[in-house]
Amino acid sequence: MSLLLYLLVNIGITIIVTQSRLFKSFRNFMTRVSPSFFGILFTCTMCFGWWSGLLTSLIWFSPTAYYVHYVIYLNPLLDGFLSSIVCYTFYLLIKPLMNKYD
């Protein structure tokens, strides 16, 4: 259950920051500041999903800590990869609905 909550939190953060109207001016500003890094980071669901997963793993909860015990510093990286692929997959699933109703 905590894995599901972890993934839903990261999906929510990622979709809101990379796709919502609320953060559109912030994304545009960051694209002007640094188009090659921040511009890509705040518009790419896979990229932002990785950073979101890494940070929530460090701050809140690491779902891979239950499975990888011997190399503790790898857990945030693995959580970032897990969050990235789940956020991107979810985005691809809801993208047709976003295009239809936006």
C-alpha positions in Angstrom: 0.0 0.0 0.0 2.8 2.4 0.8 4.4 1.7 -2.6 1.1 2.7 -4.3 1.0 5.9 -2.2 4.6 6.7 -3.1 3.9 6.2 -6.8 0.7 8.3 -6.7 2.4 11.1 -4.9 5.2 11.2 -7.6 2.7 10.9 -10.4 0.8 13.8 -9.0 3.8 16.0 -8.5 5.2 15.2 -11.9 2.0 15.8 -13.9 1.2 19.0 -12.0 4.6 20.5 -12.6 5.2 19.4 -16.2 1.7 19.6 -17.6 -0.7 21.9 -15.6 -1.7 25.4 -16.3 -0.7 26.4 -12.8 3.0 25.9 -13.5 3.0 27.1 -17.2 4.5 30.5 -16.5 7.1 28.8 -14.2 8.0 26.4 -17.0 8.3 29.2 -19.5 10.5 31.2 -17.2 12.8 28.2 -16.5 13.0 27.5 -20.2 14.2 31.1 -20.8 16.7 30.8 -17.9 18.3 27.6 -19.0 16.7 25.9 -22.0 19.1 23.0 -22.1 18.6 21.9 -18.5 15.7 23.5 -16.7 13.7 23.9 -19.8 13.9 20.2 -20.5 13.6 19.2 -16.8 10.3 21.0 -16.2 8.6 19.9 -19.5 9.7 16.2 -19.6 7.6 13.9 -17.5 10.3 11.2 -17.5 13.0 13.6 -16.4 11.0 15.3 -13.7 9.6 11.9 -12.6 13.2 10.7 -11.9 14.1 13.8 -9.8 10.7 13.7 -8.0 11.3 10.0 -7.1 14.8 10.7 -5.9 13.7 13.6 -3.7 10.7 11.9 -2.2 12.8 8.9 -1.5 15.3 11.0 0.4 12.7 13.1 2.2 9.8 10.8 2.8 9.9 7.1 2.0 12.0 4.7 -0.1 10.0 1.7 -1.4 13.2 -0.1 -2.6 14.6 -0.1 0.9 12.6 -3.2 1.6 14.3 -5.1 -1.2 17.8 -3.6 -1.4 19.4 -3.7 2.0 23.1 -4.1 1.3 23.7 -1.0 -0.8 21.7 1.7 0.9 22.9 4.6 -1.2 21.4 3.0 -4.3 17.9 3.1 -3.0 17.2 6.8 -4.0 18.5 6.1 -7.5 16.4 3.0 -7.9 13.4 4.9 -6.6 14.0 7.6 -9.1 14.1 5.1 -11.9 10.9 3.4 -10.7 9.1 6.8 -10.4 10.3 7.9 -13.8 9.0 5.0 -15.7 5.7 4.9 -13.8 5.2 8.7 -14.3 6.0 8.5 -17.9 3.7 5.5 -18.5 0.8 7.2 -16.7 1.4 10.4 -18.7 1.2 8.4 -22.0 -2.0 6.8 -20.8 -3.7 10.1 -20.0 -2.2 12.2 -22.8 -5.1 11.5 -25.2 -7.6 12.7 -22.5 -5.5 15.8 -21.8 -5.4 16.6 -25.5 -9.2 16.1 -25.8 -10.2 18.2 -22.9 -7.5 20.9 -22.9 
